[in-house]
Amino acid sequence: MTPTERLLALWDHLGIGAAHVATQMPGDIAGLAAGFGERLAGVVLCVPTRLDPLAFEAMPDRLLMICGDGGLTADVTARAEARLPGSRRMVLAGYDAPGWADVVADRTDEIVQAMSGFLGKLQADVPKSPAREGSHAGISYCIEGAGPALMLLPFFLAPSQWSPAVERLARQFTVITLGGAHLGGVATLEDRARAPTYQAMFRTLVDLLAPKPGETILDVGCGAGSLDRLLAARLGKANPITAIDTNGFLLREAEALAKADGLDGLIRFTPGNAEALPFADASFDCIFSVTVLEECDADRALAEMMRVARPGGRIGVIVRSIDLPQWWSVDVPEALRQRAVTPPQSVGAKGVADASLYRRARQAGLRDLTCFPALVTLDRPEGPIWRYREDHLTAQLSAAELIAWQAAREVAGGQGLLFMAHPMHCAVGHKPAK
């Protein structure tokens, strides 16, 4: 089932004709907006870092975009507002909102007021189902409050998700908080981990870490646990795996996914921060971190991994690259191609998303470094990770450029050659034995 089919099935299961929806990830509801707009009473896009306005062209008067005053969210919503006359845009002054921002916790009052005021003027249905929690069509739900239906879809990486706002929103709406493996950041991380070349890159990392039977493994920033499940399936009971993340929502989803795969006894999920690992010195033989050091103090995180690694232990790190071109298998004019090859410039102030990873790893004390830039190929245009990356590009295009892009995309798809590749920086090294 597509996300659209799952959401429609959930609407019907709960006895809802039209509902309000709030999400950070427009791709989750793009199919609903484009093909079933009558089921969306009002839409709030809360700090989206990717946004293709095309799906919302038929409902601009029912669209509110909340953004920071700088960074990707400001850029994509400003472009969308220009293309969607009648839509509304609300700027959180003095706030930048990268993809991992805990925005509802940071700016609760402003977000609740904006959503309540905007959605309160639009008509949504009251759910008919008496159930307060459950799961349907692969989507879990929890219901609080009474009144018009307000669906809260998962953020990408926000640790608090919608929790700080739910009690207040529930005074006005029937708040239905959604989760599961098919929406939000979990769906994107799961989809990425299914890509064969992503798995190949991870296998290379594990091969270089070379865990021996009985050696302990730590994953720093496990997200939905997608890679930990791949690792557990490969190693079985030979190596205890500990996986940490600052995001309690993702940890809960990771535990549920591991249990569903029969791997929950092989992985220990626990809260933890990359910049202050909650372990004693020399606790682990192998440590890895994948697409985490872009978002934190990378040098501090590397120092922490060195601290908790045993002498002779191995540490592997993979980060996204913003200094190498990405590539799309579409034949477009040169001006458009130049825009397409530039990766999303998403990196924290002290994060690393370029070739300085190798120098930083060396300066942290790692020796015998193996450094291997890699390309990850995506070829499922219907998948959430593809949509997440393509939405960043198409949101930048003019109407004429978008037509050219879609035409070239259709040609490549008709030839069975539609794919894209994006770069990563990877490094594995040893902590000196003495």
N, C-alpha and C positions, 0 to 999 in steps of 0.2 A: 504493500500500500504506500502511496505517496503521502507526504505530510498533509496535503490538502484533503485526501480521502480520509485520513485518520481524524483530522479536526472536524470534518463534516459528520463523520460517524459519532464523534463525541458530542457534538451539538445535538444531534438527533437523540442520542442515548439520554441526555439530560433534559430533553424536551425544550430546546431553545431554538427559536426561529432565527432571530438576529441578536448578536451579542456585541458588546464592546470588547476590544482587544488591545492589550498593551504588550509591546515586545521591544527588545533591542535589535533583533535580527529580522529585518524585513523579509528575507528570503523564506522564513517559515510560513508567512501568510501571503506571499506574493501570488500563489495560485488561487487562494481564496479571493483576494482583492480583484484579480484579473477576470476570474470566471464565475465567481459567486458573490459579487459585491453586495448583494441584498442581504447576505448573512452577517455582514459587518455593519453594526450600527454606528460605531465610531472607532477610530484607530489612533493609538498613541505610539509613536516610535520614540523610545527613550534612549538617548545618546547612541544612535546607530553609527558605527564606523564604516559600514558598507550600506549603500542604498541606491538601487536602481529605481527611479521614479516611475518608469513606464507602467508598472503593475498598478499604480494608484491613480492613473490619469482620469479614471471615471468617477473618482470619489474625493477630489481635493478638499471639498467643503467639510468632509468628515475626518480629516487628517490633521493631527497635531504632532509636530516634531519638537522634541526637547533636546537641546544640545549644549555643549560647552561654548565658551567664547573664543576658543582656539583649538587647533588640532584637527584631526580627521572629522570629528562630529560636526564641528562648525562648517567645514568645507562642504561635506556631502549634503547637509541639510540646506545650506545656502543655495547650492546648485539645484536641489530638488524644489525649493520654494519658488525659484525663478521659472521652473518648468511646470509647476502645479499652481496656477493662479487660483486663489481661494483657500489654499491650505494655510495653516498657522504654524508659526515657528516661535518657540520660547527659548531664550538664551539664559543659561545659568551664569551670571556674571562672576568673573574671577575664577572660573573653573575650567580646567581641561579634562577631558574624559577619554582616556585611551580605552582599548577594548577590555581591559581588566579592571576598570574603575568601579568602585563600590558606590555607585552614584546615589542609589536610594538611601543608603545609610548616611552619605555625606550631605545630601540636600533634601531631606525628607519633606520638610514643610513646603518648599516650593513645588516639588513634584506632586504631592498630594493635592495642593490647592489648584495647580494647573490642570491636573487630570479631572478633579471633581468639577471644576467650573466648566471645562470644555465638554466632557461627556454628559454632564447633567443636563445639557440643552438638547441632547440627542436621545432618541427613543430606542431602547433595547428591551428584549423580552425578559420576563422573570422565569427562571428555570422551573420546570414542573416536577423534576425528580426530587424525592425526599432524601436521597443518599447524600451523606456529608463527605465521604471519601470513597475512593475506589480506583479502578483502572478499566479503561475501555479502548479498544483498537490500539493497544500498546502505549497509551498515554495515561499516566497516573494523574489523579486530581484530588484536591482538598478544598472543601467549600466552607466559607465563613460568611456571616452576615445575611442580609435580606435586601431585596430590591432588584433592579435591572442587572442582568448578567454582565460581569466584567472578567474576562479571561486574562490571566497574567501568565504569559509565556516565559520560559527561562531566559535569563541573560546568558551571555557567552561565558564570562569568567567571574562576574561579581560575587564575592564571598557571601554577602548577605542576601543576594537575590532581591526579592520584593518584600522580604519579611518586615523591615522597619515601617512599611506603609500599610500593611494588610489590615491591621486593627482599625485604623482611621478610615480607610477606604470601605471597610465592611459596614460602617455606619450608614452608608449611602447606597452601596451596591451589594449584590450577591457576588462575592469575590471567589473566583475559581482559580486556584494556583495549580499550574500544570507542570509535569515533569516526565521523566522517562528517557529512553535512549533515542527517541525520534525527533526531538526538538532541541533548540538552543545549542549551547556549546557542546553538550554531550554528543548530540548527533553529528556535529562537525568533527569532533575529535575521533569518534568511532569511524566515520567515513574516511577520514585521513588514514587511519591505521589499517584500513582494508586495502589501500592502494598497494599493488605489488612492489613498486619501486620504493615506497616508504618502508615497507617491511624489509626489503633488501638492504636499505641503508641501516636499519636497526639491527639486522642480522650481522652486518659488518661491524657495527659497534660492539655487539655482544661477542663476536669472534675475537676482537682485539682485547676486550676485557678478559676473555678466556677464564670464566669461573670454573674452579676445580670443585669436585664433589665435596659438599660440606661447607664451602665458603659462603659467607653471608653477602647479600646484595641489598643496596639501598637505591631507591628511585626518588630523586628530589624533584617534587612538583609533578605528581602522577596524574593530575586531572581526573579523567574518567577511568583511569586504570587500564586503558586499552593496550598499552605496551607491556604492562605487567602481566596481563593475561596471555599475551603472546609468549612472553618469557617463561611463565609458569608451565604453559603447554609444552614448551621445548625442553625445559629442565626437569619437570616433574618434581619429585620430592627431594632431589639432590641438593638444592640450594634454598635456604630460607630467604624469602623476599619481603622486605619492608618498604612500603610506599607511603610517602608523606605529601601533604598539600595543605595550604592555608585555607582552602575553600571547603567548608563543611558540606555544602550542597553537593559538590563534585565527589567528595569522599563517600557520601551516602549512596550516590548513584554508582560509584565504582564498586562498592561492596555488593550492591544488588546485582550488577552485571557479572561480577565474579561468581557469585552464588548461582546465578542462572546457568553459567557455563561449568558448574561443578568444580570450580577452582578456588573457592573461598578459603579452604583450609591451607592453601599454599601461599597466600599473600596476606600480610598484615597491613591494613590501612590505618594510618594514624595521623592526627594533625601535626603540622610542623612547618617551619618557615626556613626557606633556603638561606636567609641571612643570619639565622641563629638556630642551627640544627639541634634538636632536643635529644642529643646523644652524647655519651662520654667520648673522650679522645680514643682513637684507635679502635672503633667499634665494628667497622665493616671492611670486608676484603675487596669488594667491587662496588663502585658508586657511579650512577649515571644520572644525567639530567637532560631532558629533551624539550626544546623551545620554552625555556623558563628564564634563562639568564638575560633575555631581552627586556624583561619586565621588572627586574630588581637591581640591586647593587651587585653587579656581576663579579667584581673583584672580591667583595666580601663573601659572596656565595662560594667562589672558588676556594677562598681561604678556609671556609667552614668545611667544605668537602675534604680538603687536605687534612684538616684537624681530625675528622672522624674516621679517616682512612687508616688502616693498619699499615705499618712499615712494609713496603713491598706491594701494597695494594694498588689497584688500578682505578682510574677515574676517566669517564668518558662524558663529553658534552657535545650537544648539537644545538645550534641556534639558526633561526631564519637569517637570510642574507638580504640586506638592503643595498649592498655595494656591487652585486653582480646582477646582470640582466635576467629577467624571466623571459619565457618564450611561449608563443602561441602558434599553433599550426594553421594559421589563417593568412591568406594573401591579401593584405590591405595596403593602401597608400602609405608612403614613407612617414609622413607626419603622424598618422595614426599609429603606425608601427612603433615609432619612437615612444609614444605615450604608453603603448601596451607593454613594452619591455621593462618599464620602471616598476619595481616591486612596491607594494604599499610601505610607506615610510613609518612603520609602527614600532617604536622602541622607546623605552623609558630613559629618563635623564642620565642614569648611571648604568643602563643596560648595555648589552653588546649584541649587535646584529651585523657584524662585518668581520673582515679578516683580522682585526685586532684580537679576536678570540685566541689565536695561536700564540701571540706575544703574551697575552694575559695569562694563559695556561702555563707558559714557561716561567713567567715572573712569579706565579703562585707556588712554584717549586716542582712542578711535574717534569719528569725526565723521560727520555726515550719516546718522545711524542710521535704519534702517527697522525698527520693532518690530512683530511680528505674532503675537500668541497664536493658536494653531491647535488644532483638534480633529482627532484621528486616529480614524477609525471602523474597527472590527473587526466582521466579520459572518460569520466562519468558526468556529463553535463547535467543530468538530473539529480546529482548528489549534492548535499549541503556544502561540502568543502569547495566544490567547483563554483557553486553559486556565490559563496562567500568571497572568492577571489575575483570572479567575473563581475560581480556587482560593483566592486571597487573601480574597475575600469569603465564600465558602461555609464556609471554615474558622472563621469568626466566628459562624456561625449556630447557634441551638439546633435541636433536632430539629423542633419545630413551625415555626420560621422556614424551615428548609431545605425542608420540605414545601410551604410557601407559595411559596418562590422557584421550586422546580421546576415547580409548577403554572402559575405566571405565565410562566415561561420556555417551557413547552410551548405555551401559548396564543399567545405572540408568534411562536414557531417555526412553528406551524400557519398563521399568517397571513402567513408569509414576511417578518416584520418583526422578527426577532431580531438585534439588533446592540447594540454599545456604543460610546461615544466617550470618549476620554480626552484631557486638555488638555496642550499643550506651550507653552513660551515660546521665541520665535525672534527673533533680532536680527542684522542685517547692517549693517556700517558701513565707513568708509574710514580708512586710516591717512593722516594729513596728508602732503601731498607734500613739505613743507618742515618 
